[in-house]
Amino acid sequence: DSADGEENGTPGRSGRQKVIVVGAGISGLGAARHLADKGHDVSVLEARDRIGGRIWTSQQWSGTPLDLGASWIHGIDGNPITDLAKKAGAKTVVTDLESATDYLAGGQELEGAQAQAFERWQKATANALSAFQKKDDEDASIRSVVQNAVGWSRLSDSDKAMVSYALNDYEHEYSGSVDQMSALYFDDDAKIKGKDVLFPGGYQQITDHLAKGLSVQTGQVVKRIDWTSAGVTVTTDKNAFQADHVVVTLPLGVLQSGAVTFGPGLPQAKTTAIGKLGVGVLNKCYLRFPKVFWANTDWLQYVPNVDKYGQWAQWVNVARPTGQPVLLGFNAADFGRTIENWSDTQIVDSAMATLRTIYGSNIPAPTDHQITRWASDPYAHGSYSFTKLGATSDMRDQLAASVDGRVHFAGEATDRKDYATVHGAYRSGLQAAKKITG
Ligand SMILES: Cc1cc2nc3c(=O)[nH]c(=O)nc-3n(C[C@H](O)[C@H](O)[C@H](O)COP(=O)(O)OP(=O)(O)OC[C@H]3O[C@@H](n4cnc5c(N)ncnc54)[C@H](O)[C@@H]3O)c2cc1C
C-alpha cells in the first residue's frame, strides 16, 4: 500500500502489518502515529469516551482549560514532548520550583533561622538516602532510612514537621508512600534536564495533535487478549478484533487489577514485575476564587504538623501562568488516596482550612472547584508507577518485553529511565512500534 512520503510511508520488509493498539494515552498514540506513518494498518481501542488517558484537559470553566492529569514537560532539554509542542503550535510557560513561598503549620511565612532549618532538613533527608544507596544493598523504606539517619525520636515537633515535609516531597514527585517506596531504587529514573514548562491551553493539544488522522475507537473496553503464532485477537465489551500484532499500553494499575486477561498467560517474569512495581496516587484540587489573595510566587508550600502529615503541603499558583484567580492543591500517596472517599465539600473544606490558616479567616470562599480521584478511576487505578520496596529497576524491562513477537508493551511504567512522565510514556510507545516496523 502506498509510498507517498512521511504521512504514509512504505512498510518495511515484513510488509504491511495489521496492528491493534490498546489505549489512547500518549504512549498508545505515539505508537500508532509511528506505525501509521510507516504505512501500517493501525486501529487504537480506547475504553473511555475521550483520548489522552492520564493527559486530560478539562474545559469545564470556559476560557480556563485545566489539566487534571499531567501538567508539565519535565525538563524541556532533549525532551521529545518539546518538539511535539512546537509541531502542535502549543504555547508553553515556564514555572520554577525555586519560586516558592513557604509557610509553617501556624501559617507564618518561613523566614530567617526557620527557613535555614527547613533547608537543612531537606538536605539531611536527601543525604540520608544517598548515603544509604552508596552503602547498603539490603533495601528499606524511604521513611525508615530517613528517620534512622536523623534520630527521629529525639527531634522537636517543629523539626519533625520539617523532616516530614521533606519526606512528603518525595511522595509528590514519585506518588508512592514513603512507607512503601524503595530507598535503594525510588530515584532510579533519569535526571530532569532543563526547565519545566506547562501548557496554559492544556496538555491535550499534544495528544490531539498526535491523534490527527488516526483510527481511534473510543468506548471499547478491552477484556481479553489472545495470541497464537498466527496472530492476535483483542476482545472488547463490544467486538473481537484480529490483527498481526497488539501494542498493550494498559496502565500498570489496570494490569494489576486483572481486568484484562491474557491467553496463554503472560510469562512469569512479566507477572512478577506487574505484581511488584507500585502504583501511586497524586490528586489535584483546583479552587477558583473571586480574586487573588495569595503570594505572587509559582509555588506555595505549607509545612503541616506531624499529625497532619502530607495534607495540603504543595500548591501551584495558577494565576502566574494563566492570569486566572485559581489555586491548585496537590495531595499524594496515603492522604491523596484517603480523600478520594470524601465528598467534594469535605475536600474543599479541608483545603480551605489550610488556606485560612495561612491567609486568615477573611479570605473569600471559592466560587467553584474541580477535583481528581485517580486511584478510583477504573482505567488508571492510580496516577503513575513507582519503584516499591521489593521491586528492582530491571523489572521495568520485564514489563516492556514483547511476548512471542506479537504482543508488545508500552506505557509509562515500562520505561526504565523516564517512568512516571509523559515523555517516558511517549518514548516507550515509539520503542514498541519500532519492534514491529523494524
Ligand atoms: C495527576 C497527575 C499528574 C501528572 N503530572 C505529570 C506531569 O506534570 N508531567 C509528566 O511528564 N507526567 C505527569 N504525569 C504522568 C503522566 O500523565 C503519565 O505518565 C502519562 O500520561 C501516561 O501515559 P500512558 O500512555 O502510559 O498511559 P495512559 O495515559 O493512562 O493511557 C492508557 C490508556 O489506556 C486506556 N485503558 C485503560 N484500560 C483499558 C481497557 N481495559 N481497554 C481499553 N483501554 C483502556 C486508558 O483509558 C488510557 O487512555 C501525571 C499523572 C497524573 C495522574
The ligand as a MOL file (V3000), in Angstrom:
LIG
                    3D

  0  0  0     0  0            999 V3000
M  V30 BEGIN CTAB
M  V30 COUNTS 53 58 0 0 0
M  V30 BEGIN ATOM
M  V30 1 C -2.3310 13.9180 38.4450 0
M  V30 2 C -1.1960 13.5640 37.5330 0
M  V30 3 C -0.1990 14.4900 37.2930 0
M  V30 4 C 0.8570 14.1830 36.4370 0
M  V30 5 N 1.7670 15.1490 36.1620 0
M  V30 6 C 2.6970 14.9320 35.2230 0
M  V30 7 C 3.4980 15.9990 34.7390 0
M  V30 8 O 3.3150 17.1480 35.1640 0
M  V30 9 N 4.4520 15.7230 33.8090 0
M  V30 10 C 4.6440 14.4690 33.3100 0
M  V30 11 O 5.5250 14.2700 32.4800 0
M  V30 12 N 3.8530 13.4360 33.7200 0
M  V30 13 C 2.8780 13.6490 34.6410 0
M  V30 14 N 2.0350 12.6360 34.9970 0
M  V30 15 C 2.2550 11.2850 34.4350 0
M  V30 16 C 1.7390 11.1790 33.0000 0
M  V30 17 O 0.4430 11.6990 32.9370 0
M  V30 18 C 1.7130 9.7100 32.5920 0
M  V30 19 O 2.9850 9.1190 32.8020 0
M  V30 20 C 1.3580 9.5010 31.1040 0
M  V30 21 O 0.3260 10.3560 30.6930 0
M  V30 22 C 0.9640 8.0460 30.9290 0
M  V30 23 O 0.6910 7.7710 29.5670 0
M  V30 24 P 0.3760 6.2570 29.1470 0
M  V30 25 O 0.0680 6.2700 27.7010 0
M  V30 26 O 1.4250 5.3720 29.6460 0
M  V30 27 O -0.9210 5.8710 29.9980 0
M  V30 28 P -2.4750 6.4520 29.9100 0
M  V30 29 O -2.3910 7.8730 29.5270 0
M  V30 30 O -3.0850 6.0650 31.1470 0
M  V30 31 O -3.0030 5.6370 28.6510 0
M  V30 32 C -3.5400 4.3390 28.7890 0
M  V30 33 C -4.9110 4.3200 28.1350 0
M  V30 34 O -5.4780 3.0130 28.2630 0
M  V30 35 C -6.8540 3.1660 28.4920 0
M  V30 36 N -7.4010 1.9350 29.0690 0
M  V30 37 C -7.3430 1.5120 30.3420 0
M  V30 38 N -7.9560 0.3200 30.4860 0
M  V30 39 C -8.4200 -0.0050 29.2570 0
M  V30 40 C -9.1290 -1.1190 28.7410 0
M  V30 41 N -9.4980 -2.1570 29.5060 0
M  V30 42 N -9.4510 -1.1280 27.4140 0
M  V30 43 C -9.0820 -0.1040 26.5980 0
M  V30 44 N -8.4110 0.9690 27.0380 0
M  V30 45 C -8.0670 1.0190 28.3550 0
M  V30 46 C -6.9390 4.3470 29.4080 0
M  V30 47 O -8.2350 4.9110 29.4310 0
M  V30 48 C -5.8990 5.2810 28.8050 0
M  V30 49 O -6.4480 6.1640 27.8480 0
M  V30 50 C 0.9320 12.9160 35.8300 0
M  V30 51 C -0.0610 11.9820 36.0710 0
M  V30 52 C -1.1280 12.2970 36.8970 0
M  V30 53 C -2.2150 11.2910 37.0990 0
M  V30 END ATOM
M  V30 BEGIN BOND
M  V30 1 1 1 2
M  V30 2 1 2 3
M  V30 3 2 2 52
M  V30 4 2 3 4
M  V30 5 1 4 5
M  V30 6 1 4 50
M  V30 7 2 5 6
M  V30 8 1 6 7
M  V30 9 1 6 13
M  V30 10 2 7 8
M  V30 11 1 7 9
M  V30 12 1 9 10
M  V30 13 2 10 11
M  V30 14 1 10 12
M  V30 15 2 12 13
M  V30 16 1 13 14
M  V30 17 1 14 15
M  V30 18 1 14 50
M  V30 19 1 15 16
M  V30 20 1 16 17
M  V30 21 1 16 18
M  V30 22 1 18 19
M  V30 23 1 18 20
M  V30 24 1 20 21
M  V30 25 1 20 22
M  V30 26 1 22 23
M  V30 27 1 23 24
M  V30 28 2 24 25
M  V30 29 1 24 26
M  V30 30 1 24 27
M  V30 31 1 27 28
M  V30 32 2 28 29
M  V30 33 1 28 30
M  V30 34 1 28 31
M  V30 35 1 31 32
M  V30 36 1 32 33
M  V30 37 1 33 34
M  V30 38 1 33 48
M  V30 39 1 34 35
M  V30 40 1 35 36
M  V30 41 1 35 46
M  V30 42 1 36 37
M  V30 43 1 36 45
M  V30 44 2 37 38
M  V30 45 1 38 39
M  V30 46 1 39 40
M  V30 47 2 39 45
M  V30 48 1 40 41
M  V30 49 2 40 42
M  V30 50 1 42 43
M  V30 51 2 43 44
M  V30 52 1 44 45
M  V30 53 1 46 47
M  V30 54 1 46 48
M  V30 55 1 48 49
M  V30 56 2 50 51
M  V30 57 1 51 52
M  V30 58 1 52 53
M  V30 END BOND
M  V30 END CTAB
M  END
